[in-house]
Amino acid sequence: MTKTSIDFAQELNAEQYQVVTEGDGPCLVLAGPGSGKTRTLVYRVAYLLSQGVSPTEILLLTFTNKAAKEMLHRVELLWGRFPAGLVGGTYHHCGNFSLRRYAESVGYTRSFGILDRSDSKAFISEALAELKITKDKRFPKAEVILGIISFAANSCRDIVPVILSQYPYLEQFIPDIERIAIVYRRRKKEANVMDYDDLLSNWLSLFSVNLSAREFYQEKFRYILVDEYQDTNRLQFEIIKVLSGKHQNVMVVGDDGQSIYSFRAAEIKNVLDFAKVFPKAKVFRLETNYRSAPEILKLANESIKKNQNQFPKTLKSSRKSGPKPVLVSVENGFGEAQFVTQRILELLSEQIPVSEIAVLFRARYQATELEMALTARGIPYLVRGGLRFYEQAHVKDVLSYLSILVNDRDEIAWRRILLHVEGIGPGYFKRIYQQIRQADQPLTAFCDSESLSGVPSRSQSGVANLRKLFRELAVPESINQPAGAIKKILDSDYRAYCLATYPDGPERILEIEELTKIAALFDSTERFLSETIMGENYQDEMFKDNPETGKKFLTLSTIHQAKGLEWKAVFILSLTDGRFPHIKATQNREGLEEERRLFYVAVTRAKSILYLLQPMVSSGWDGKSVIQQLSPFVQELPESCYQKQ
């Protein structure tokens, strides 16, 4: 036993202390939000070291490099020095480390290279060229195909069921995508390179083809600690199962109530079925919450207990009582934006820093009206994990079409649109644009097929479709009704382009449909563009004027991006049936329960102040108003959990 000055009983609460000191054997630690799970893991490592366990016998698995560095740094601070030989990092880091030693067993040399995302897309593009697959405008781009292959690898499933469940609009292309996957796999082997998914799948394969390697790592890692276990996918779970096969000292820490990444292949049953895989498993619960006021936790507890597939737990607050969460019903999305913006200004006047306020939403498009309102009121904001609405590629694409209607000499807009056409690169664009620019009426010249030369043969069809669209757009009703123009753009080739180009194509289409609601407020495309661009420029100036970029901004975030974070005041938007929960998720119990877990995550981001927003009317992108019902996640709560405003 190694001497240590750490007083574990004094520095941990009773729940944490039990985990740290009684965590031998297979252990499932159900760590509720704000319960100090990272602290518990760090102290568990220190406790093992104090009991004489060699650092080289401990494996600490995390999901991000940032989390790994933070955890290892905290171990060093707690222990007083870095325990030399302690292995900690992401699954991919540890897989790379292992494969460097045994690469030959899986058909590689030890000097294998690692493909980044752009390299992988290039390999997919080369596979497309090798197979000479006829390019249908709806055929998925390399980015989308790579996403399909990756999901299949991480879920340990074949490509066909992945496409049918995750990408049903690509079903007709299944045979070609399967062929591409085979060539992609072969080309990687020939080039002695792996992508990130290979670092895991080949690591797992290693244990099957090389028993000595399997025995070496099973013997080496007497203690395995896994962070964020609820986010593990099937491939990661199988690796954990093999590594812990001998000593069975595997401690997984997570919360089934926060399992929200099935779209990334994470499987909640890895948590729910832990005791089936490890029959002697102990189950611990960390239920003392250090983040949120009791009133917020009461609402969270009442919500999550409606899920059937879970380990029941009840969060208990260590904080003083605060205000009840507030349910606010507003007329529509614009009313929602106005309320949130006004309340934020009031919170700022109450000396709550803007960096302590966040607005969360189920889907990115639900914050469109809010971004406009924030810009108008001069409130600087950052979109976590993404771009502001008008900075996104698909939104800029649509605005480029409209820009040409207003100014048909707009070279930037023409470039953006023409480069989307198959076969047109920068060189062909310059030739075509020179002809357009020199005409008295550039748009008319473009629409006249006889006046335009230099279009490559494989681009003729795409250019013809573009001409047809602009003929439909260049009429008074489109020029004066930007919402109608956007509908025509989306109903042209652009919808197929979105689905083929972006892994999140369906969500981007929803965002374009949301743009029509804003455009419907304007009776002139010119005025719509002018106010949109002016607003963005104004927002840019607010960012430039702030010397503490990244520290003094309101946070806008999808709930998925907000997991693990916290703010003093939180607003949750669009709590209506069909928006939250997402309409597609209500088709089965598993989907609905994951949506409820998403609501649980959103609620537990708040420390003191929580607002739940319900727009009562939605304007469809066809211009019709639809009455919206309150989200079932709020309807099912006892009214004592919140107050109405």
NORPESUL-V208706 format. One record per residue. N is the residue number from 1. SS is DSSP state (@ for helix, = for strand, . for the rest). PHI is phi in radians with two decimals (NA if undefined). Layout:
# NORPESUL-V208706
n ss phi
N SS PHI
N SS PHI
This chain:
# NORPESUL-V208706
n ss phi
1 . NA
2 . -1.63
3 . -1.24
4 . -2.58
5 . -1.59
6 . -1.30
7 . -1.69
8 @ -1.04
9 @ -1.14
10 @ -1.37
11 @ -1.61
12 . -2.12
13 . -1.35
14 @ -1.07
15 @ -1.14
16 @ -1.15
17 @ -1.07
18 @ -1.12
19 @ -1.09
20 @ -1.12
21 @ -1.70
22 . -2.09
23 . -1.58
24 . -1.34
25 . 1.37
26 . -1.23
27 = -2.34
28 = -1.88
29 = -1.85
30 = -1.55
31 = -1.81
32 . -1.13
33 . -1.03
34 . 1.23
35 . -1.74
36 . 1.41
37 @ -1.18
38 @ -1.12
39 @ -1.02
40 @ -1.12
41 @ -1.10
42 @ -1.09
43 @ -1.21
44 @ -1.12
45 @ -1.06
46 @ -1.09
47 @ -1.14
48 @ -1.05
49 @ -1.09
50 @ -1.17
51 . -1.58
52 . 1.59
53 . -1.24
54 . -1.25
55 @ -0.97
56 @ -1.22
57 @ -1.69
58 = -1.95
59 = -2.11
60 = -2.00
61 = -1.78
62 = -2.23
63 . -1.74
64 . -2.32
65 @ -1.08
66 @ -1.08
67 @ -1.11
68 @ -1.11
69 @ -1.10
70 @ -1.10
71 @ -1.17
72 @ -1.14
73 @ -1.15
74 @ -1.20
75 @ -1.07
76 @ -1.08
77 @ -1.12
78 @ -1.21
79 @ -1.40
80 . 1.66
81 . -2.83
82 . -1.40
83 . -1.27
84 . -0.98
85 . 1.75
86 . -1.15
87 = -1.73
88 = -2.54
89 = 2.85
90 = -1.30
91 @ -1.00
92 @ -1.17
93 @ -1.07
94 @ -1.22
95 @ -1.11
96 @ -1.05
97 @ -1.03
98 @ -1.27
99 @ -1.21
100 @ -1.07
101 @ -1.50
102 @ -2.21
103 @ -1.02
104 @ -1.05
105 @ -1.16
106 @ -1.97
107 . 1.53
108 . -2.17
109 . -1.70
110 . -1.20
111 . -1.64
112 . -0.96
113 = -1.62
114 = -2.12
115 . -1.41
116 . -1.53
117 @ -1.06
118 @ -1.18
119 @ -1.10
120 @ -1.09
121 @ -1.11
122 @ -1.12
123 @ -1.12
124 @ -1.11
125 @ -1.09
126 @ -1.16
127 @ -1.13
128 @ -1.05
129 @ -1.16
130 @ -1.08
131 @ -1.42
132 . 0.93
133 . -1.28
134 . -1.08
135 . -1.38
136 . -1.52
137 . -1.05
138 . -1.62
139 . -1.22
140 . -1.12
141 . -1.30
142 @ -0.99
143 @ -1.05
144 @ -1.24
145 @ -1.07
146 @ -1.09
147 @ -1.10
148 @ -1.13
149 @ -1.08
150 @ -1.14
151 @ -1.08
152 @ -1.07
153 @ -1.12
154 @ -1.28
155 @ -1.67
156 . 0.96
157 . -2.18
158 . -1.35
159 @ -1.16
160 @ -1.03
161 @ -1.10
162 @ -1.14
163 @ -1.13
164 @ -1.11
165 @ -1.62
166 @ -1.80
167 . -2.32
168 @ -1.04
169 @ -1.27
170 @ -1.92
171 @ -0.98
172 @ -1.13
173 @ -1.76
174 @ -0.94
175 @ -1.01
176 @ -1.20
177 @ -1.14
178 @ -1.09
179 @ -1.12
180 @ -1.10
181 @ -1.08
182 @ -1.14
183 @ -1.16
184 @ -1.02
185 @ -1.13
186 @ -1.14
187 @ -1.13
188 @ -1.11
189 @ -1.08
190 @ -1.09
191 @ -1.57
192 . 1.01
193 = -2.28
194 = -2.20
195 . -1.61
196 @ -1.09
197 @ -1.17
198 @ -1.10
199 @ -1.05
200 @ -1.60
201 @ -1.14
202 @ -1.27
203 @ -1.07
204 @ -1.15
205 @ -1.07
206 @ -0.94
207 @ -1.19
208 @ -1.53
209 @ -1.65
210 . -2.31
211 @ -1.17
212 @ -1.18
213 @ -1.14
214 @ -1.05
215 @ -1.14
216 @ -1.05
217 @ -1.29
218 @ -1.14
219 @ -1.31
220 @ -1.09
221 . -1.64
222 . -1.23
223 = -2.28
224 = -2.09
225 = -2.08
226 = -2.13
227 . -1.60
228 . 0.89
229 @ -1.10
230 @ -1.15
231 @ -1.68
232 . -1.25
233 = -1.73
234 @ -1.10
235 @ -1.10
236 @ -1.14
237 @ -1.08
238 @ -1.11
239 @ -1.14
240 @ -1.04
241 @ -1.08
242 @ -1.20
243 @ -1.04
244 . -1.59
245 . -1.07
246 . -1.61
247 . -1.47
248 . 1.12
249 . -1.54
250 = -2.08
251 = -1.92
252 = -1.90
253 = -2.08
254 = -3.07
255 . -2.51
256 @ -1.03
257 @ -1.21
258 @ -2.06
259 . -1.46
260 . -2.31
261 . -2.05
262 @ -1.09
263 @ -1.21
264 @ -1.82
265 . 1.49
266 = -1.13
267 . -2.19
268 . -1.12
269 @ -1.18
270 @ -1.07
271 @ -1.42
272 @ -1.10
273 . -1.76
274 @ -1.00
275 @ -1.22
276 @ -1.29
277 @ -1.35
278 . -2.10
279 . -1.00
280 . -1.63
281 . -1.13
282 = -1.66
283 = -2.08
284 = -1.95
285 = -2.24
286 = -1.85
287 . -2.02
288 = -1.44
289 = -1.77
290 . -1.80
291 . -1.79
292 . -1.83
293 . -1.17
294 @ -0.97
295 @ -1.14
296 @ -1.23
297 @ -1.20
298 @ -1.07
299 @ -1.10
300 @ -1.09
301 @ -1.09
302 @ -1.14
303 @ -1.24
304 @ -1.23
305 . -1.22
306 . -1.30
307 . -1.32
308 . -1.52
309 . -1.51
310 . -2.92
311 . -1.67
312 . -1.05
313 . -2.65
314 . -2.22
315 . -1.25
316 = -2.13
317 = -1.49
318 . -1.69
319 . -1.82
320 . -1.28
321 . -1.10
322 . -2.40
323 . -1.24
324 . -1.20
325 = -1.00
326 = -2.04
327 = -1.68
328 = -2.07
329 = -1.71
330 = -2.17
331 . -1.17
332 . -2.74
333 @ -1.07
334 @ -1.25
335 @ -1.13
336 @ -1.06
337 @ -1.10
338 @ -1.15
339 @ -1.10
340 @ -1.07
341 @ -1.09
342 @ -1.13
343 @ -1.18
344 @ -1.10
345 @ -1.06
346 @ -1.16
347 @ -1.11
348 @ -1.10
349 @ -1.20
350 . -1.57
351 . 1.23
352 . -1.55
353 . -1.05
354 @ -1.08
355 @ -1.24
356 @ -1.75
357 = -2.18
358 = -2.42
359 = -2.04
360 = -1.97
361 = -2.63
362 . -1.23
363 . -2.34
364 @ -0.99
365 @ -1.16
366 @ -1.23
367 @ -1.81
368 @ -1.05
369 @ -1.10
370 @ -1.11
371 @ -1.04
372 @ -1.11
373 @ -1.17
374 @ -1.11
375 @ -1.09
376 @ -1.11
377 @ -1.65
378 . 1.30
379 . -1.71
380 . -1.24
381 = -2.48
382 = -2.20
383 = -1.63
384 . -1.18
385 . 1.24
386 . -2.94
387 . -1.69
388 . -1.09
389 @ -0.91
390 @ -1.38
391 @ -1.59
392 . -1.27
393 @ -1.00
394 @ -1.20
395 @ -1.23
396 @ -1.13
397 @ -1.04
398 @ -1.08
399 @ -1.14
400 @ -1.16
401 @ -1.02
402 @ -1.15
403 @ -1.05
404 @ -1.18
405 @ -1.12
406 @ -1.57
407 . -2.43
408 . -1.40
409 . -1.90
410 . -1.26
411 @ -1.10
412 @ -1.10
413 @ -1.16
414 @ -1.05
415 @ -1.04
416 @ -1.04
417 @ -1.34
418 @ -1.19
419 . -1.22
420 . -1.35
421 . -1.31
422 . -0.97
423 . 1.64
424 . -1.77
425 . -1.91
426 @ -0.97
427 @ -1.15
428 @ -1.10
429 @ -1.03
430 @ -1.04
431 @ -1.11
432 @ -1.19
433 @ -1.17
434 @ -1.01
435 @ -1.20
436 @ -1.10
437 @ -1.12
438 @ -1.37
439 . -1.30
440 . -1.13
441 . -2.20
442 @ -0.95
443 @ -1.17
444 @ -1.11
445 @ -1.11
446 @ -1.15
447 @ -1.25
448 . -1.55
449 @ -1.07
450 @ -1.40
451 @ -1.67
452 . -2.09
453 . -2.12
454 . 1.48
455 . -1.46
456 . -1.06
457 @ -1.02
458 @ -1.28
459 @ -1.75
460 @ -1.01
461 @ -1.13
462 @ -1.11
463 @ -1.17
464 @ -1.09
465 @ -1.14
466 @ -1.19
467 @ -1.04
468 @ -1.02
469 @ -1.12
470 @ -1.19
471 @ -1.10
472 @ -1.28
473 @ -1.42
474 . -1.43
475 . -2.21
476 @ -0.94
477 @ -1.14
478 @ -1.38
479 @ -1.15
480 @ -1.65
481 . -2.26
482 @ -1.04
483 @ -1.11
484 @ -1.15
485 @ -1.14
486 @ -1.12
487 @ -1.06
488 @ -1.13
489 @ -1.08
490 @ -1.14
491 @ -1.42
492 @ -1.46
493 @ -1.25
494 @ -1.21
495 @ -1.07
496 @ -1.11
497 @ -1.06
498 @ -1.06
499 @ -1.16
500 @ -1.42
501 @ -1.68
502 . -1.99
503 . -1.02
504 . -1.82
505 @ -0.89
506 @ -1.01
507 @ -1.20
508 @ -1.16
509 @ -1.11
510 @ -1.05
511 @ -1.18
512 @ -1.17
513 @ -1.07
514 @ -1.15
515 @ -1.07
516 @ -1.12
517 @ -1.15
518 @ -1.25
519 @ -1.08
520 . -1.13
521 . -1.38
522 . -2.02
523 . -1.78
524 . -2.61
525 @ -1.11
526 @ -1.07
527 @ -1.19
528 @ -1.05
529 @ -1.14
530 @ -1.06
531 @ -1.27
532 @ -1.13
533 @ -1.19
534 @ -1.05
535 @ -1.09
536 @ -1.16
537 @ -1.11
538 @ -1.12
539 @ -1.09
540 @ -1.04
541 @ -1.13
542 @ -1.08
543 @ -1.16
544 @ -1.13
545 @ -1.28
546 . -1.61
547 . -1.29
548 . -1.99
549 . -0.89
550 . 1.59
551 . -1.98
552 . -2.14
553 . -2.21
554 = -1.17
555 = -1.74
556 = -1.91
557 = -2.75
558 = -1.17
559 @ -1.16
560 @ -1.03
561 @ -1.31
562 @ -1.56
563 . -0.99
564 . 1.60
565 . -1.87
566 . -2.67
567 = -2.51
568 = -1.20
569 = -2.17
570 = -2.30
571 = -1.94
572 = -1.98
573 . -1.54
574 . 0.95
575 . -1.47
576 = -2.25
577 . -1.14
578 = 1.77
579 = -1.84
580 . -2.65
581 . -1.29
582 = -1.07
583 @ -1.02
584 @ -1.22
585 @ -1.36
586 @ -1.47
587 @ -1.38
588 . -2.63
589 @ -1.13
590 @ -1.05
591 @ -1.15
592 @ -1.14
593 @ -1.21
594 @ -1.17
595 @ -1.10
596 @ -1.18
597 @ -1.10
598 @ -1.12
599 @ -1.10
600 @ -1.06
601 @ -1.09
602 @ -1.07
603 @ -1.07
604 . -1.41
605 . -1.40
606 = -1.52
607 = -1.49
608 = -2.25
609 = -2.17
610 = -2.40
611 = -2.04
612 = -1.91
613 = -1.85
614 = -2.21
615 = -1.27
616 . -1.49
617 = -2.30
618 = -2.05
619 = -1.64
620 . -1.16
621 . -1.25
622 . -1.59
623 . 1.60
624 . -1.51
625 = -1.56
626 = -2.24
627 = -1.23
628 . -1.93
629 . -1.49
630 = -1.05
631 . -0.92
632 @ -1.05
633 @ -1.18
634 @ -1.60
635 @ -1.00
636 . -1.38
637 . -1.41
638 . -1.06
639 @ -1.14
640 @ -1.20
641 @ -1.38
642 = -2.64
643 = -2.02
644 = -1.70
645 . -2.37
